[in-house]
Amino acid sequence: MINVNNLEKVYKLSKKQMKKEKLNLNIKKAVNGISFNVGKGEIYGLLGPNGAGKTTTLRCISTLIKPTNGNIKIRDFDVIDDSRDVRKNISFLTNELKLDGFFTPNYTFEYFGKLYGMDDKQINDRKIKLFHYFGITEFKDVKISDLSTGMKQKLSIAVSLVHDPEIIIFDEPTNGLDIVTAKVVVDYLKYLKKQGKTIIVSTHIMSVASKLCDRMGIIIDGRIVIDGTLKEILLKTNTEDLEDAFFSLYLKSKEGEKNE
Ligand SMILES: Nc1ncnc2c1ncn2[C@@H]1O[C@H](COP(=O)(O)OP(=O)(O)OP(=O)(O)O)[C@@H](O)[C@H]1O
């Protein structure tokens, strides 16, 4: 369903960005040859520290930015040549997409439903279902700016799923959420998986990845340094939990850098 092949993304940096990143070159290779596949009914996790390249990878898959090299296919659609078809088939959740605080959940959901060409009945049926699941119903007419962080995040998820897409790409979906709200989100992703959806999530929260993902890839400095099921990763790294596995790979990668 999703096929990422040798993806590279190079950003051009402004002088200000060069200074911030402490770089002499005006380019930054954010993603450096990443490949992975995700099948129907599977949840794939991209794990990594800040700045590893997770968001960049997901933005390339979601057609928001163009890869510098490599190719990405969603079903049989190419993210560059068939970007419109890709967009119809995916849901992309990112922290950068802020909901307008002036509007209500009700209005926002309907607005996005119409953007996807859905009719009133389709929108209403989806709204009842998703608002009920995420506990939004009683807040549906409250201004978004007055909602709690958790409620805003749940609304973002509901809105991103309005068109019931087959492919779901969620960037840090549980970031900033309390343990109860995070569980609601994790459980919903498990439910979507059972429905046969194809899902990619990025996270730096190891417990979320361990519980949720069928397979995962750990990204450090733009490269996937290991991938597989949790069991395979623990076996390959000779560790007992994902956090230990991550730290052993992280230290190895930093040592490698020093020796270069
Ligand atoms: N628009 C941009 N222009 C220049 N550099 C960028 C841009 N976006 C990201 N970067 C850089 O690319 C690298 C990868 O960033 P990215 O946001 O993909 O990482 P991430 O793994 O998602 O991290 P985080 O968890 O902090 O969001 C970082 O060094 C970042 O500073």
The ligand as an SDF file (V2000), in Angstrom:
LIG
                    3D

 31 33  0  0  0  0  0  0  0  0999 V2000
   11.8410   23.6940    6.2090 N   0  0  0  0  0  0  0  0  0  0  0  0
   13.0480   23.3560    6.6670 C   0  0  0  0  0  0  0  0  0  0  0  0
   14.1560   24.0420    6.2660 N   0  0  0  0  0  0  0  0  0  0  0  0
   15.3710   23.6890    6.7110 C   0  0  0  0  0  0  0  0  0  0  0  0
   15.6090   22.6530    7.5550 N   0  0  0  0  0  0  0  0  0  0  0  0
   14.5660   21.9570    7.9830 C   0  0  0  0  0  0  0  0  0  0  0  0
   13.2180   22.2480    7.5640 C   0  0  0  0  0  0  0  0  0  0  0  0
   12.3840   21.3630    8.1780 N   0  0  0  0  0  0  0  0  0  0  0  0
   13.1610   20.5540    8.9190 C   0  0  0  0  0  0  0  0  0  0  0  0
   14.4570   20.9080    8.8110 N   0  0  0  0  0  0  0  0  0  0  0  0
   15.6020   20.2350    9.4480 C   0  0  0  0  0  0  0  0  0  0  0  0
   15.6310   18.8990    9.0070 O   0  0  0  0  0  0  0  0  0  0  0  0
   15.9730   18.0120   10.0820 C   0  0  0  0  0  0  0  0  0  0  0  0
   14.8540   16.9900   10.2460 C   0  0  0  0  0  0  0  0  0  0  0  0
   13.7000   17.6700   10.7530 O   0  0  0  0  0  0  0  0  0  0  0  0
   12.3050   16.9200   11.0140 P   0  0  0  0  0  0  0  0  0  0  0  0
   11.3290   17.9590   11.4450 O   0  0  0  0  0  0  0  0  0  0  0  0
   11.9670   16.1030    9.8420 O   0  0  0  0  0  0  0  0  0  0  0  0
   12.6860   15.9690   12.2250 O   0  0  0  0  0  0  0  0  0  0  0  0
   11.7430   15.1840   13.2490 P   0  0  0  0  0  0  0  0  0  0  0  0
   12.3520   13.8280   13.4080 O   0  0  0  0  0  0  0  0  0  0  0  0
   10.3340   15.2370   12.8110 O   0  0  0  0  0  0  0  0  0  0  0  0
   11.9570   15.9950   14.5850 O   0  0  0  0  0  0  0  0  0  0  0  0
   10.8860   16.5160   15.6720 P   0  0  0  0  0  0  0  0  0  0  0  0
   10.5470   15.3340   16.5090 O   0  0  0  0  0  0  0  0  0  0  0  0
   11.6950   17.5410   16.4100 O   0  0  0  0  0  0  0  0  0  0  0  0
    9.7350   17.0970   14.9200 O   0  0  0  0  0  0  0  0  0  0  0  0
   16.2160   18.8920   11.2990 C   0  0  0  0  0  0  0  0  0  0  0  0
   17.6030   19.1470   11.3940 O   0  0  0  0  0  0  0  0  0  0  0  0
   15.4610   20.1560   10.9770 C   0  0  0  0  0  0  0  0  0  0  0  0
   16.0350   21.2760   11.6070 O   0  0  0  0  0  0  0  0  0  0  0  0
  1  2  1  0
  2  3  1  0
  2  7  2  0
  3  4  2  0
  4  5  1  0
  5  6  2  0
  6  7  1  0
  6 10  1  0
  7  8  1  0
  8  9  2  0
  9 10  1  0
 10 11  1  0
 11 12  1  0
 11 30  1  0
 12 13  1  0
 13 14  1  0
 13 28  1  0
 14 15  1  0
 15 16  1  0
 16 17  2  0
 16 18  1  0
 16 19  1  0
 19 20  1  0
 20 21  2  0
 20 22  1  0
 20 23  1  0
 23 24  1  0
 24 25  2  0
 24 26  1  0
 24 27  1  0
 28 29  1  0
 28 30  1  0
 30 31  1  0
M  END
$$$$
